[in-house]
Amino acid sequence: MKNTNLIKSGLALIVILLFVVGCAASDTANTSSTAKKAKKEKAYDPTGTWEYSVEAPDGATSGKLLIQGAPGIYTASLETDQFGTIEIGDVDFQGTSMTGSIDVMGNTADIECNFEGDTFSGAVYLGEDALPMEGRRVSK
């Protein structure tokens, strides 16, 4: 009788341990599945033609921002009425933010844009001045 109770107790302990280990493994699988889903989320695609305006001390200027490429290899340029097409150098995208620099009549200006869907806001930094910039995508 003692042996039977001992065996039953041992089996019950094994069943409980298997249950606990199974639950822990299931939680790990769910966490791994969640991580895989997060990795599969599509990265923001900024490519397309964007109409923009920059608030300058002498009035607003506007034009088109053209973004082409793919993650890690984006290129961008500004089409302006005053200076023609200006290539944006050192283009870098991190998430939904873009930075770069332009040369305007021998002066270097930095550009920073934060995209949200089909709109963006940011600034052009020229010396000590920060000129607000905003835009919207007109085509992909």
C-alpha positions as a Markdown table, in Angstrom:
| # | Residue | x | y | z |
|---|---|---|---|---|
| 1 | Met | 0.0 | 0.0 | 0.0 |
| 2 | Lys | 2.8 | 2.4 | 0.9 |
| 3 | Asn | 4.4 | 1.7 | -2.5 |
| 4 | Thr | 1.2 | 2.4 | -4.3 |
| 5 | Asn | 0.8 | 5.8 | -2.5 |
| 6 | Leu | 4.4 | 6.6 | -3.2 |
| 7 | Ile | 4.1 | 5.8 | -6.9 |
| 8 | Lys | 0.8 | 7.9 | -7.1 |
| 9 | Ser | 2.6 | 10.8 | -5.4 |
| 10 | Gly | 5.5 | 10.5 | -7.7 |
| 11 | Leu | 3.3 | 10.4 | -10.8 |
| 12 | Ala | 1.3 | 13.4 | -9.6 |
| 13 | Leu | 4.5 | 15.3 | -9.1 |
| 14 | Ile | 5.7 | 14.4 | -12.6 |
| 15 | Val | 2.4 | 15.5 | -14.1 |
| 16 | Ile | 2.5 | 18.8 | -12.2 |
| 17 | Leu | 6.2 | 19.4 | -13.4 |
| 18 | Leu | 5.2 | 18.6 | -17.0 |
| 19 | Phe | 2.3 | 21.0 | -16.8 |
| 20 | Val | 4.5 | 23.8 | -15.4 |
| 21 | Val | 7.3 | 23.2 | -18.0 |
| 22 | Gly | 4.6 | 23.1 | -20.8 |
| 23 | Cys | 3.2 | 26.4 | -19.7 |
| 24 | Ala | 6.6 | 28.0 | -19.6 |
| 25 | Ala | 7.4 | 26.7 | -23.1 |
| 26 | Ser | 4.1 | 27.9 | -24.4 |
| 27 | Asp | 4.8 | 31.4 | -23.0 |
| 28 | Thr | 8.2 | 31.4 | -24.7 |
| 29 | Ala | 6.7 | 30.4 | -28.0 |
| 30 | Asn | 4.1 | 33.2 | -27.7 |
| 31 | Thr | 6.8 | 35.8 | -27.0 |
| 32 | Ser | 8.8 | 34.5 | -29.9 |
| 33 | Ser | 5.8 | 34.7 | -32.2 |
| 34 | Thr | 5.1 | 38.3 | -31.0 |
| 35 | Ala | 8.7 | 39.2 | -31.8 |
| 36 | Lys | 8.4 | 37.7 | -35.3 |
| 37 | Lys | 5.2 | 39.7 | -36.0 |
| 38 | Ala | 7.0 | 42.9 | -34.9 |
| 39 | Lys | 9.8 | 42.2 | -37.3 |
| 40 | Lys | 7.4 | 41.6 | -40.1 |
| 41 | Glu | 5.8 | 45.0 | -39.7 |
| 42 | Lys | 6.4 | 47.0 | -42.9 |
| 43 | Ala | 8.9 | 49.8 | -42.5 |
| 44 | Tyr | 7.7 | 53.3 | -43.4 |
| 45 | Asp | 8.2 | 54.1 | -47.1 |
| 46 | Pro | 8.9 | 57.8 | -47.7 |
| 47 | Thr | 9.3 | 57.5 | -51.5 |
| 48 | Gly | 7.4 | 59.7 | -53.7 |
| 49 | Thr | 6.8 | 63.4 | -54.6 |
| 50 | Trp | 6.1 | 65.7 | -51.7 |
| 51 | Glu | 4.9 | 69.4 | -52.0 |
| 52 | Tyr | 6.6 | 71.4 | -49.3 |
| 53 | Ser | 6.8 | 75.0 | -48.0 |
| 54 | Val | 9.5 | 76.6 | -45.9 |
| 55 | Glu | 8.8 | 79.7 | -43.8 |
| 56 | Ala | 11.6 | 82.1 | -44.4 |
| 57 | Pro | 12.1 | 85.6 | -42.9 |
| 58 | Asp | 11.2 | 87.2 | -46.3 |
| 59 | Gly | 8.2 | 84.9 | -46.9 |
| 60 | Ala | 7.3 | 81.3 | -47.6 |
| 61 | Thr | 9.0 | 79.4 | -50.4 |
| 62 | Ser | 7.6 | 76.2 | -51.8 |
| 63 | Gly | 8.5 | 73.4 | -54.2 |
| 64 | Lys | 8.8 | 69.6 | -54.4 |
| 65 | Leu | 10.7 | 67.1 | -52.4 |
| 66 | Leu | 11.5 | 64.0 | -54.4 |
| 67 | Ile | 12.5 | 60.8 | -52.5 |
| 68 | Gln | 13.6 | 57.6 | -54.3 |
| 69 | Gly | 15.2 | 54.4 | -53.3 |
| 70 | Ala | 14.8 | 51.8 | -50.6 |
| 71 | Pro | 15.8 | 51.4 | -47.0 |
| 72 | Gly | 19.5 | 52.2 | -46.6 |
| 73 | Ile | 19.8 | 53.7 | -50.1 |
| 74 | Tyr | 17.4 | 56.6 | -50.3 |
| 75 | Thr | 18.2 | 59.6 | -52.4 |
| 76 | Ala | 16.4 | 63.0 | -52.2 |
| 77 | Ser | 16.3 | 66.3 | -54.0 |
| 78 | Leu | 14.4 | 69.6 | -53.7 |
| 79 | Glu | 12.9 | 71.2 | -56.8 |
| 80 | Thr | 12.8 | 74.9 | -56.1 |
| 81 | Asp | 11.7 | 77.9 | -58.2 |
| 82 | Gln | 14.6 | 80.1 | -57.0 |
| 83 | Phe | 17.6 | 77.6 | -57.2 |
| 84 | Gly | 16.4 | 74.9 | -59.5 |
| 85 | Thr | 17.0 | 71.3 | -58.4 |
| 86 | Ile | 19.1 | 70.8 | -55.3 |
| 87 | Glu | 20.4 | 67.4 | -54.4 |
| 88 | Ile | 20.1 | 66.5 | -50.7 |
| 89 | Gly | 23.4 | 65.0 | -49.5 |
| 90 | Asp | 24.0 | 62.6 | -46.6 |
| 91 | Val | 20.4 | 61.4 | -46.7 |
| 92 | Asp | 19.7 | 59.3 | -43.6 |
| 93 | Phe | 16.3 | 57.7 | -42.6 |
| 94 | Gln | 15.8 | 56.4 | -39.1 |
| 95 | Gly | 12.2 | 55.1 | -38.7 |
| 96 | Thr | 10.1 | 58.0 | -39.9 |
| 97 | Ser | 12.7 | 60.7 | -39.6 |
| 98 | Met | 15.0 | 62.0 | -42.4 |
| 99 | Thr | 18.1 | 64.1 | -42.1 |
| 100 | Gly | 20.3 | 65.5 | -44.9 |
| 101 | Ser | 22.1 | 68.6 | -46.1 |
| 102 | Ile | 21.9 | 70.9 | -49.0 |
| 103 | Asp | 24.2 | 73.5 | -50.6 |
| 104 | Val | 22.5 | 76.8 | -51.3 |
| 105 | Met | 24.7 | 79.4 | -53.0 |
| 106 | Gly | 27.8 | 78.1 | -51.2 |
| 107 | Asn | 26.1 | 77.8 | -47.8 |
| 108 | Thr | 25.4 | 74.5 | -46.2 |
| 109 | Ala | 21.9 | 74.0 | -44.7 |
| 110 | Asp | 20.8 | 70.9 | -42.8 |
| 111 | Ile | 17.3 | 69.4 | -43.3 |
| 112 | Glu | 15.3 | 67.5 | -40.8 |
| 113 | Cys | 11.9 | 66.0 | -41.5 |
| 114 | Asn | 9.6 | 63.8 | -39.4 |
| 115 | Phe | 7.0 | 61.9 | -41.5 |
| 116 | Glu | 3.6 | 60.8 | -40.4 |
| 117 | Gly | 1.7 | 59.0 | -43.1 |
| 118 | Asp | 1.4 | 61.3 | -46.1 |
| 119 | Thr | 2.5 | 64.5 | -44.3 |
| 120 | Phe | 5.7 | 65.7 | -42.7 |
| 121 | Ser | 7.0 | 68.6 | -40.6 |
| 122 | Gly | 10.5 | 69.6 | -39.9 |
| 123 | Ala | 13.0 | 72.4 | -40.4 |
| 124 | Val | 15.8 | 73.8 | -42.5 |
| 125 | Tyr | 18.8 | 74.8 | -40.4 |
| 126 | Leu | 20.9 | 77.6 | -41.9 |
| 127 | Gly | 23.4 | 79.0 | -39.5 |
| 128 | Glu | 21.6 | 80.0 | -36.3 |
| 129 | Asp | 18.2 | 80.1 | -38.1 |
| 130 | Ala | 15.7 | 77.2 | -38.0 |
| 131 | Leu | 13.1 | 77.7 | -40.8 |
| 132 | Pro | 10.0 | 75.6 | -40.3 |
| 133 | Met | 9.2 | 73.2 | -43.1 |
| 134 | Glu | 6.1 | 71.1 | -43.8 |
| 135 | Gly | 4.7 | 69.1 | -46.6 |
| 136 | Arg | 2.4 | 66.5 | -48.0 |
| 137 | Arg | 2.8 | 63.6 | -50.4 |
| 138 | Val | 1.2 | 64.1 | -53.7 |
| 139 | Ser | 2.3 | 60.9 | -55.4 |
| 140 | Lys | 4.1 | 57.7 | -54.7 |
